[in-house]
């Protein structure tokens, strides 16, 4: 693979390995183990595996290796480790880094399961976590300490769609020697260049845009070779959170069309947000690509002007109106995924973020009327007409 290839070429050809049959489409090495030519070879491989050697699917697999190399090439990372889900990636990335007595600073606007890992799991094992407003750089400066081991944030938060300045936060974190861990799902690997902007570790739920067609769970953690193989891999391979070969193959196929899908979805998302902004049934239309969004200027520099594939609509009338709206839609489906070819609507307060306290929901802007809308590949005008009709029904 050439380092000079552009991203769309890397998404199709990066990391490809072929068997003796020289297949066009990547092979699925659907095996949990590997055979050794001798006892001596087995012993040697358990001491140190070579670049094209494998022991057990929990440790690595040729199909999984292709996915890891391809996404690392796209991201500009030295290495990657593929995981069974996005949350396995978040858990592994954070837990492998810290021990009892360490300190983490995290943005408070997080997916519910990310909040659980930081507030409940790590706290239970003696890791101190300080939660702050991730968009407030002064809050980051005040929160980091000489013993801060890591900082964590969603570069675009779920579902409030706040955009955090990766470069600025990384400079603050690095001033105390902290590792910068970024969940980059909403920003997508197509629009974001998080490692170049200062992130040390980047996480994706491959279940979202990378698969993009609602088929399989998966995740990936990217970073330096030292971190991936020295810190993360030992934790992941012994705790069992690695990606299956079949799911890795699904993700490889997803990467081939990732740029085409995500660009089309973002184009539609902007068109829909502009069409719905100011609608009388809405308290707010939240989309980072809108000029009125609080971090729109940052979107221009950090995401190349692309606001992503998700918008949030805050309906007048609270939960009752939101439910009427959801039930009146005819094209989008009601589900809790995002980044899919099908448009998906979610009511975060009662689903993905239901475990958060009412106080925290209110603080994060997760109101009873908020609906997260992941834009799919349907015709944007069809979606606009359907959403406008559903908004009218929500106020009836």
VEXDREN-2710 file (C-alpha; in Angstrom, 1 decimal):
% VEXDREN-2710
k/r/px/py/pz
1/UNK/0.0/0.0/0.0
2/UNK/1.3/3.5/-0.9
3/UNK/1.4/6.1/1.8
4/UNK/0.5/8.6/-1.0
5/UNK/-2.9/7.1/-1.6
6/UNK/-5.9/9.3/-0.8
7/UNK/-8.5/8.2/1.7
8/UNK/-11.0/6.6/-0.7
9/UNK/-8.2/4.4/-2.2
10/UNK/-7.1/3.3/1.3
11/UNK/-10.7/2.4/2.2
12/UNK/-10.8/0.0/-0.7
13/UNK/-7.3/-1.5/-0.7
14/UNK/-5.6/-0.8/2.6
15/UNK/-4.3/-3.8/4.5
16/UNK/-5.4/-6.4/1.9
17/UNK/-3.8/-9.8/2.1
18/UNK/-4.5/-12.6/-0.3
19/UNK/-4.3/-16.4/0.1
20/UNK/-2.8/-18.8/-2.4
21/UNK/-6.0/-18.5/-4.4
22/UNK/-5.5/-14.7/-5.1
23/UNK/-9.2/-13.9/-4.4
24/UNK/-10.6/-10.4/-5.2
25/UNK/-12.8/-10.0/-2.2
26/UNK/-11.0/-10.5/1.2
27/UNK/-11.1/-14.0/2.5
28/UNK/-12.8/-14.8/5.8
29/UNK/-10.5/-16.9/7.9
30/UNK/-13.2/-18.3/10.1
31/UNK/-11.1/-20.2/12.5
32/UNK/-10.6/-19.9/16.2
33/UNK/-7.1/-21.5/16.2
34/UNK/-4.0/-22.2/14.1
35/UNK/-1.9/-25.3/13.5
36/UNK/1.9/-25.3/14.1
37/UNK/4.4/-27.3/12.1
38/UNK/6.1/-28.5/15.3
39/UNK/6.2/-28.2/19.0
40/UNK/9.2/-26.0/18.7
41/UNK/7.3/-23.6/16.4
42/UNK/4.4/-23.4/18.9
43/UNK/6.8/-22.6/21.7
44/UNK/8.5/-19.9/19.6
45/UNK/5.2/-18.3/18.6
46/UNK/4.0/-18.1/22.2
47/UNK/7.2/-16.3/23.1
48/UNK/6.9/-13.8/20.3
49/UNK/4.6/-13.8/17.2
50/UNK/5.9/-12.5/13.9
51/UNK/4.1/-10.0/11.7
52/UNK/2.3/-12.7/9.8
53/UNK/1.8/-15.3/12.5
54/UNK/-1.3/-16.1/14.6
55/UNK/-2.0/-18.1/17.7
56/UNK/-5.7/-17.8/18.6
57/UNK/-8.6/-15.7/17.4
58/UNK/-8.8/-13.9/20.7
59/UNK/-5.2/-12.7/20.0
60/UNK/-5.5/-12.0/16.3
61/UNK/-6.7/-13.4/13.0
62/UNK/-5.8/-12.6/9.3
63/UNK/-9.3/-11.2/8.5
64/UNK/-9.3/-9.1/11.6
65/UNK/-5.7/-8.0/10.8
66/UNK/-6.8/-6.7/7.4
67/UNK/-9.5/-4.6/9.1
68/UNK/-7.1/-3.2/11.7
69/UNK/-4.5/-2.2/9.1
70/UNK/-7.1/-0.6/6.8
71/UNK/-8.7/1.6/9.4
72/UNK/-5.2/2.5/10.8
73/UNK/-4.1/3.6/7.3
74/UNK/-7.2/5.7/7.0
75/UNK/-6.8/7.3/10.4
76/UNK/-3.1/7.8/10.1
77/UNK/-2.5/5.7/13.2
78/UNK/0.5/3.4/13.8
79/UNK/-1.7/0.5/14.8
80/UNK/-5.2/-0.6/15.7
81/UNK/-7.0/-3.3/17.7
82/UNK/-10.4/-4.5/16.7
83/UNK/-13.0/-5.2/19.4
84/UNK/-16.3/-7.1/19.8
85/UNK/-18.3/-3.8/20.0
86/UNK/-17.9/-0.1/20.4
87/UNK/-18.3/-0.4/24.2
88/UNK/-15.6/-3.1/24.4
89/UNK/-13.4/-0.5/22.7
90/UNK/-14.2/2.2/25.2
91/UNK/-13.9/-0.1/28.2
92/UNK/-10.6/-1.6/26.9
93/UNK/-9.0/1.7/26.0
94/UNK/-9.7/3.3/29.4
95/UNK/-9.4/0.3/31.7
96/UNK/-6.1/-0.8/30.2
97/UNK/-4.6/2.7/30.8
98/UNK/-5.4/3.2/34.5
99/UNK/-5.0/1.7/37.9
100/UNK/-6.4/2.4/41.4
101/UNK/-5.4/5.9/42.5
102/UNK/-5.2/7.4/39.0
103/UNK/-7.2/10.4/37.8
104/UNK/-9.2/10.9/34.7
105/UNK/-10.9/14.1/33.4
106/UNK/-13.9/13.5/31.2
107/UNK/-16.5/15.6/29.4
108/UNK/-19.9/15.0/31.1
109/UNK/-21.8/14.9/27.8
110/UNK/-21.5/11.2/27.1
111/UNK/-23.4/8.1/25.8
112/UNK/-25.0/6.4/28.8
113/UNK/-22.8/3.3/28.7
114/UNK/-19.6/5.5/28.5
115/UNK/-20.9/7.3/31.6
116/UNK/-21.4/4.0/33.3
117/UNK/-17.8/2.9/32.7
118/UNK/-16.4/6.1/34.0
119/UNK/-18.7/6.8/36.9
120/UNK/-19.5/3.3/38.1
121/UNK/-16.9/0.7/36.8
122/UNK/-13.7/2.7/37.1
123/UNK/-14.9/4.5/40.2
124/UNK/-15.5/1.1/41.8
125/UNK/-11.9/0.1/41.2
126/UNK/-10.5/3.3/42.8
127/UNK/-10.0/5.5/39.7
128/UNK/-11.0/9.2/40.4
129/UNK/-13.0/10.8/37.6
130/UNK/-13.7/14.5/37.3
131/UNK/-16.6/15.4/34.9
132/UNK/-16.6/18.8/33.3
133/UNK/-18.3/20.8/30.4
134/UNK/-16.2/19.6/27.5
135/UNK/-16.7/22.7/25.5
136/UNK/-15.2/24.9/28.2
137/UNK/-11.4/25.0/27.8
138/UNK/-11.0/26.8/31.2
139/UNK/-12.8/23.9/32.8
140/UNK/-10.2/21.5/31.3
141/UNK/-7.4/23.7/32.5
142/UNK/-8.8/23.7/36.0
143/UNK/-9.5/20.0/36.1
144/UNK/-6.2/18.5/35.0
145/UNK/-3.6/17.7/37.6
146/UNK/-0.1/16.4/37.7
147/UNK/-1.6/12.9/38.5
148/UNK/-4.1/13.0/35.6
149/UNK/-3.5/9.9/33.7
150/UNK/-6.0/10.4/30.8
151/UNK/-8.7/12.7/29.5
152/UNK/-11.8/11.4/27.7
153/UNK/-14.4/12.9/25.5
154/UNK/-16.7/12.4/22.6
155/UNK/-15.5/14.7/19.8
156/UNK/-19.1/15.3/18.9
157/UNK/-21.4/14.4/21.9
158/UNK/-24.3/12.1/21.8
159/UNK/-27.1/13.3/21.5
160/UNK/-26.5/17.0/22.2
161/UNK/-24.0/17.3/19.3
162/UNK/-21.6/19.5/21.1
163/UNK/-18.2/19.7/19.3
164/UNK/-15.1/19.6/21.5
165/UNK/-11.8/21.2/20.3
166/UNK/-9.5/18.3/20.0
167/UNK/-6.3/20.3/19.4
168/UNK/-6.9/22.7/22.4
169/UNK/-7.9/19.9/24.9
170/UNK/-4.9/17.8/23.7
171/UNK/-2.5/20.7/24.4
172/UNK/-4.0/21.1/27.9
173/UNK/-3.8/17.3/28.6
174/UNK/-0.3/16.9/27.3
175/UNK/0.9/19.7/29.5
176/UNK/0.5/17.4/32.5
177/UNK/1.5/14.2/30.6
178/UNK/-2.1/12.8/30.2
179/UNK/-3.2/10.5/27.4
180/UNK/-5.9/12.0/25.2
181/UNK/-8.6/9.4/24.5
182/UNK/-11.3/10.4/21.9
183/UNK/-14.6/8.7/21.1
184/UNK/-14.8/9.8/17.4
185/UNK/-18.0/8.0/16.3
186/UNK/-20.2/11.1/15.5
187/UNK/-17.3/12.9/13.8
188/UNK/-16.7/9.8/11.7
189/UNK/-13.3/8.7/10.3
190/UNK/-14.2/10.4/7.0
191/UNK/-14.5/14.0/8.4
192/UNK/-12.2/13.9/11.4
193/UNK/-8.4/13.8/11.6
194/UNK/-8.2/13.4/15.4
195/UNK/-4.7/11.9/15.6
196/UNK/-3.2/14.8/13.6
197/UNK/-5.1/17.2/15.8
198/UNK/-3.6/15.7/19.0
199/UNK/-5.5/12.7/20.1
200/UNK/-3.4/9.8/21.3
201/UNK/-6.1/7.1/21.3
202/UNK/-9.1/7.2/19.0
203/UNK/-12.1/4.9/19.4
204/UNK/-14.9/4.0/17.0
205/UNK/-18.0/1.9/17.3
206/UNK/-17.7/0.1/14.0
207/UNK/-21.3/-0.9/14.4
208/UNK/-22.2/2.6/13.3
209/UNK/-20.9/4.3/10.1
210/UNK/-18.2/1.7/9.4
211/UNK/-20.7/-1.2/9.0
212/UNK/-23.4/1.3/8.1
213/UNK/-26.0/-1.2/7.2
214/UNK/-27.2/-2.6/10.5
215/UNK/-25.5/-6.0/10.2
216/UNK/-22.9/-6.5/12.9
217/UNK/-21.3/-5.3/16.1
218/UNK/-17.7/-4.2/16.2
219/UNK/-15.3/-1.6/17.5
220/UNK/-11.8/-0.5/17.1
221/UNK/-9.1/1.4/19.1
222/UNK/-6.3/3.2/17.3
223/UNK/-3.1/4.7/18.6
224/UNK/0.7/4.2/18.7
225/UNK/2.1/0.7/18.3
226/UNK/3.5/0.9/21.8
227/UNK/0.1/1.6/23.3
228/UNK/-1.9/-0.8/21.1
229/UNK/0.5/-3.8/21.5
230/UNK/2.0/-3.0/24.8
231/UNK/-0.9/-1.6/26.8
232/UNK/-4.2/-2.5/25.1
233/UNK/-3.6/-5.9/23.5
234/UNK/-2.6/-7.7/26.7
235/UNK/-5.8/-6.5/28.4
236/UNK/-8.1/-7.3/25.4
237/UNK/-6.7/-10.7/24.6
238/UNK/-6.9/-11.9/28.2
239/UNK/-10.4/-10.4/28.9
240/UNK/-11.9/-11.6/25.6
241/UNK/-13.2/-8.5/23.9
242/UNK/-11.7/-9.1/20.4
243/UNK/-13.6/-8.9/17.1
244/UNK/-14.8/-12.1/15.4
245/UNK/-13.4/-12.8/11.9
246/UNK/-16.8/-12.7/10.2
247/UNK/-17.7/-9.3/11.7
248/UNK/-14.2/-8.1/10.7
249/UNK/-15.1/-9.1/7.1
250/UNK/-18.4/-7.2/7.3
251/UNK/-16.5/-4.1/8.5
252/UNK/-14.0/-4.5/5.6
253/UNK/-16.9/-4.4/3.2
254/UNK/-18.3/-1.4/5.0
255/UNK/-15.1/0.5/4.7
256/UNK/-15.1/0.2/0.9
257/UNK/-18.2/2.5/0.7
258/UNK/-17.8/4.5/3.9
259/UNK/-16.7/7.8/2.3
260/UNK/-19.5/7.7/-0.3
261/UNK/-22.2/6.9/2.3
262/UNK/-21.1/9.4/5.0
263/UNK/-20.7/12.3/2.6
264/UNK/-24.1/11.6/1.1
265/UNK/-25.7/11.4/4.6
266/UNK/-24.0/14.6/5.8
267/UNK/-25.2/16.4/2.7
268/UNK/-28.8/15.3/3.4
269/UNK/-28.5/16.1/7.1
270/UNK/-27.6/19.7/6.4
271/UNK/-30.5/20.0/3.9
272/UNK/-32.9/18.5/6.4
273/UNK/-31.6/20.7/9.3
274/UNK/-32.0/23.9/7.2
275/UNK/-35.5/22.8/6.1
276/UNK/-36.6/22.2/9.7
277/UNK/-34.9/25.1/11.5
278/UNK/-37.4/27.4/12.9
279/UNK/-40.4/25.0/12.5
280/UNK/-43.2/26.0/14.8
281/UNK/-43.3/22.5/16.4
282/UNK/-39.7/22.7/17.4
283/UNK/-38.0/24.4/20.4
284/UNK/-34.6/23.7/18.8
285/UNK/-33.0/22.2/15.7
286/UNK/-29.5/21.0/16.7
287/UNK/-27.0/20.3/13.9
288/UNK/-23.3/21.3/14.0
289/UNK/-23.4/22.2/10.3
290/UNK/-25.9/25.0/10.9
291/UNK/-24.4/28.5/11.2
292/UNK/-26.3/29.1/14.4
293/UNK/-24.7/26.1/16.2
294/UNK/-22.4/27.2/19.1
295/UNK/-19.4/25.3/17.7
296/UNK/-20.0/25.9/14.0
297/UNK/-16.7/27.8/13.6
298/UNK/-14.9/24.8/15.1
299/UNK/-16.7/22.5/12.7
300/UNK/-15.1/24.5/9.8
301/UNK/-11.6/23.9/11.1
302/UNK/-11.8/20.5/12.8
303/UNK/-14.3/18.7/10.5
304/UNK/-13.7/20.5/7.2
305/UNK/-17.1/22.2/7.5
306/UNK/-19.0/18.9/7.6
307/UNK/-21.6/18.7/10.4
308/UNK/-21.9/15.0/10.5
309/UNK/-24.8/12.6/9.8
310/UNK/-27.0/13.2/12.9
311/UNK/-29.3/16.0/14.0
312/UNK/-31.4/16.4/17.1
313/UNK/-34.9/17.9/17.2
314/UNK/-36.3/19.2/20.4
315/UNK/-40.1/19.2/20.1
316/UNK/-42.5/21.5/21.8
317/UNK/-44.8/19.4/24.1
318/UNK/-42.2/17.2/25.6
319/UNK/-42.3/13.4/25.7
320/UNK/-46.0/13.2/24.5
321/UNK/-45.1/15.2/21.4
322/UNK/-41.9/13.4/20.8
323/UNK/-43.7/10.0/20.9
324/UNK/-46.5/11.3/18.5
325/UNK/-43.7/12.5/16.1
326/UNK/-41.9/9.1/16.2
327/UNK/-45.1/7.2/15.7
328/UNK/-46.2/9.4/12.8
329/UNK/-43.1/8.9/10.7
330/UNK/-43.4/6.6/7.7
331/UNK/-39.8/6.4/6.3
332/UNK/-37.4/6.4/9.3
333/UNK/-37.4/3.5/11.7
334/UNK/-37.5/3.8/15.5
335/UNK/-34.3/2.2/16.8
336/UNK/-31.3/3.1/18.9
337/UNK/-28.5/2.7/16.3
338/UNK/-27.0/5.5/14.1
339/UNK/-24.9/5.9/11.0
340/UNK/-27.1/3.4/9.1
341/UNK/-28.2/3.4/5.5
342/UNK/-31.7/3.6/6.9
343/UNK/-32.7/6.8/8.7
344/UNK/-33.2/6.1/12.4
345/UNK/-35.0/8.1/15.1
346/UNK/-34.3/7.7/18.8
347/UNK/-35.8/9.1/22.0
348/UNK/-32.7/9.4/24.2
349/UNK/-34.4/10.2/27.4
350/UNK/-36.2/6.9/27.5
351/UNK/-33.7/4.7/25.7
352/UNK/-30.0/5.3/25.2
353/UNK/-29.6/7.8/28.1
354/UNK/-32.5/6.6/30.3
355/UNK/-30.1/5.6/33.2
356/UNK/-28.9/9.2/33.6
357/UNK/-30.5/11.2/36.5
358/UNK/-33.1/13.7/35.5
359/UNK/-30.8/16.4/36.8
360/UNK/-27.9/15.3/34.5
361/UNK/-30.3/14.9/31.5
362/UNK/-31.5/18.5/32.1
363/UNK/-27.9/19.7/32.4
364/UNK/-26.9/18.0/29.1
365/UNK/-30.0/19.3/27.2
366/UNK/-31.6/15.8/27.0
367/UNK/-35.1/17.1/27.3
368/UNK/-38.3/14.9/27.3
369/UNK/-39.0/16.3/23.8
370/UNK/-35.5/15.6/22.3
371/UNK/-35.3/13.2/19.3
372/UNK/-32.0/12.1/17.8
373/UNK/-32.3/11.7/14.1
374/UNK/-29.6/9.7/12.2
375/UNK/-29.9/10.5/8.5
376/UNK/-29.7/7.6/6.1
377/UNK/-29.4/7.3/2.4
378/UNK/-33.0/7.9/1.4
379/UNK/-33.9/10.9/-0.7
380/UNK/-33.6/14.0/1.4
381/UNK/-36.7/15.6/0.0
382/UNK/-38.7/12.5/0.9
383/UNK/-37.4/12.7/4.4
384/UNK/-38.1/16.4/4.8
385/UNK/-41.7/15.8/3.7
386/UNK/-42.2/12.9/6.0
387/UNK/-40.6/14.8/9.0
388/UNK/-42.7/17.9/8.4
389/UNK/-45.9/15.8/8.4
390/UNK/-44.8/14.0/11.6
391/UNK/-44.1/17.4/13.2
392/UNK/-47.6/18.6/12.4
393/UNK/-49.0/15.4/13.9
394/UNK/-46.9/15.9/17.0
395/UNK/-48.8/19.0/17.9
396/UNK/-52.3/17.7/17.1
END
